[in-house]
Amino acid sequence: MYQSIQVKNPGVAAVLSFLWAGLGQIYNGQIGKGIAIMIVQVINAFLIFVMIGFITYPIVWIWMIYDAYKTAERINKEQQEYYSTQFQGQSPGQGVQQSTLDTDSNEQQE
């Protein structure tokens, strides 16, 4: 049985959240959270007319960028730990795509 690991790029997640709040969360697989943040940001955009949006909009936006980045890192770490313990002792190609794990490990060391 062959499984590939879905490696999430933290930089891509952060850039997507920068471009559109919540998009980085959707990229990370947190669809409900991403849609909720999009709705919150639409409300914050309307709150700009009441002046409070000038404070809440950038706070939520910056937090979403940070959250998308850290979540992608956490997902990659959890997957790497799971697959390294789950398939320990098997030769590369049996059950998991070894090159994906190697690539992720090399990126974290640099």
HELIX and SHEET records of a PDB file:
HELIX    1   1 PRO A   10  LEU A   19  1                                  10    
HELIX    2   2 LEU A   23  TYR A   27  1                                   5    
HELIX    3   3 ILE A   31  LEU A   47  1                                  17    
HELIX    4   4 ILE A   48  VAL A   50  5                                   3    
HELIX    5   5 GLY A   53  GLN A   86  1                                  34    
HELIX    6   6 GLN A   98  GLN A  109  1                                  12    
SHEET    1   A 2 TYR A   2  GLN A   3  0                                        
SHEET    2   A 2 GLY A  95  VAL A  96  1                                        
END                                                                             
